[in-house]
Amino acid sequence: MVEKGLRSTAQRRLIIDTFFEGAPHMTIEELLQQVRGVDRGIGYATVYRTLKLLAECGVASERRFGDGLSRYELADDASSHHDHLICLSCGKIIEFEEPQIEALQDAIAEKYGFLVTSHKHEMYGECADCQRTKKSAASEGADGMRDGA
């Protein structure tokens, strides 16, 4: 904040502390709701500007997972990287690390003489819980058809 010429206010410190302690992949609205539990006077614009500032400084990463919402997570450090599985049914986001994927990406970049400065890997589908729920509902529906026949 000093580097950007901004004052370190109590509201900004609360937003930053709450973000660091909060769940991964927070939306602005989710963070706003949490900080307003402590300070009702914090506005949407203050949360928005603070998250944008954290992203500009490389402390946070803005993510978009195809649902129209911007989510923020702590930025990966140089030694770690993770990817995401996104459930299209319930919205659950699962983080994973897979060294084989990272090695393959590095090998492909090297093969083509490409210098990768950043990348993201996102897979969309249905989580195990949603698959079980659908399977259970289908099974109950089939049982009802047999019972009624």
C-alpha positions in Angstrom: 0.0 0.0 0.0 2.9 2.3 0.8 4.3 1.6 -2.7 1.0 2.6 -4.3 0.8 5.7 -2.2 -2.2 4.4 -0.2 -2.8 4.8 3.5 -2.9 1.6 5.6 -6.3 2.1 7.2 -8.0 -0.1 9.8 -10.6 -1.1 7.2 -8.0 -2.2 4.7 -6.1 -4.1 7.3 -9.4 -5.9 8.3 -10.1 -6.8 4.7 -6.5 -8.1 4.2 -6.5 -10.1 7.4 -9.9 -11.6 6.6 -8.8 -12.5 3.1 -5.6 -14.2 4.4 -7.6 -16.1 7.0 -10.6 -16.9 4.8 -11.5 -19.7 2.4 -9.8 -20.0 -0.9 -11.5 -18.7 -4.0 -13.5 -15.9 -2.2 -15.7 -13.6 -4.2 -15.8 -9.9 -3.4 -19.3 -10.4 -2.1 -18.2 -13.2 0.3 -15.3 -11.2 1.6 -17.6 -8.1 2.0 -20.1 -10.2 4.0 -17.3 -11.4 6.4 -15.7 -8.0 7.0 -19.1 -6.4 7.5 -19.6 -8.9 10.4 -16.9 -6.9 12.1 -17.3 -3.4 10.6 -20.7 -2.6 9.1 -19.2 0.6 7.6 -17.0 -1.1 5.0 -18.3 -0.7 1.5 -18.1 -2.8 -1.6 -15.8 -0.4 -3.3 -13.2 -0.6 -0.5 -13.2 -4.4 -0.6 -13.0 -4.3 -4.4 -10.1 -1.8 -4.5 -8.2 -3.7 -1.8 -8.5 -7.0 -3.6 -7.4 -5.4 -6.9 -4.4 -3.9 -5.1 -3.4 -7.3 -3.7 -3.7 -8.7 -7.2 -1.6 -5.9 -8.7 1.1 -6.5 -6.1 1.2 -10.2 -6.8 -0.2 -11.2 -3.4 -3.5 -12.4 -4.7 -4.7 -14.0 -8.0 -8.0 -13.2 -9.6 -9.7 -16.3 -11.0 -12.7 -16.7 -13.2 -14.3 -20.2 -13.4 -16.9 -19.6 -16.1 -19.8 -18.6 -13.8 -19.4 -14.8 -14.2 -17.8 -14.3 -10.8 -14.3 -13.1 -10.0 -12.8 -15.1 -7.2 -9.5 -14.3 -5.4 -7.0 -16.6 -3.9 -3.5 -16.2 -2.4 -1.0 -16.2 -5.2 1.2 -19.2 -5.7 4.8 -18.7 -4.8 7.5 -19.5 -7.3 8.0 -23.0 -6.0 4.3 -24.2 -5.9 1.5 -24.2 -8.4 -1.9 -25.7 -8.3 -4.7 -26.4 -10.7 -8.5 -26.6 -10.3 -11.4 -29.0 -10.8 -14.7 -27.0 -11.0 -18.0 -28.7 -10.4 -20.7 -27.3 -12.8 -23.5 -28.6 -10.6 -22.7 -27.3 -7.1 -19.8 -24.9 -7.8 -17.3 -26.7 -5.6 -13.7 -25.9 -6.5 -11.1 -28.5 -5.8 -7.4 -27.6 -5.9 -4.8 -30.2 -7.0 -1.2 -30.5 -7.7 0.1 -33.0 -10.2 3.9 -33.1 -11.0 3.3 -35.1 -14.1 1.1 -32.4 -15.7 3.7 -29.8 -14.8 6.5 -31.8 -16.3 4.6 -32.5 -19.4 3.8 -28.7 -19.8 7.5 -27.9 -19.3 8.5 -30.6 -21.9 6.0 -29.2 -24.5 7.2 -25.6 -24.0 10.8 -26.7 -24.3 10.0 -28.7 -27.5 8.6 -25.6 -29.1 11.2 -23.2 -27.7 8.5 -21.4 -25.7 9.1 -19.6 -22.5 6.1 -20.0 -20.2 5.6 -17.0 -17.9 2.3 -18.3 -16.4 -0.4 -20.8 -17.1 -3.6 -22.2 -15.6 -5.2 -25.6 -15.8 -8.9 -25.9 -15.1 -11.1 -28.9 -15.6 -14.9 -28.6 -15.6 -17.3 -31.4 -14.8 -19.2 -33.0 -11.9 -17.7 -33.7 -8.5 -18.1 -37.0 -6.8 -20.8 -35.8 -4.4 -23.0 -34.5 -7.2 -22.5 -37.8 -9.1 -23.6 -39.8 -6.1 -26.6 -37.5 -5.6 -27.7 -38.0 -9.2 -27.1 -41.7 -9.1 -29.1 -42.0 -5.8 -32.0 -39.9 -7.3 -32.0 -42.0 -10.4 -32.0 -45.2 -8.4 -34.9 -44.0 -6.2 -36.8 -43.1 -9.3 -36.3 -46.5 -10.8 -37.4 -48.2 -7.5 -40.5 -46.1 -7.6 -41.3 -47.2 -11.1 -40.9 -50.9 -10.2 -43.0 -50.5 -7.0 -45.8 -48.8 -8.9 -45.9 -51.3 -11.8 
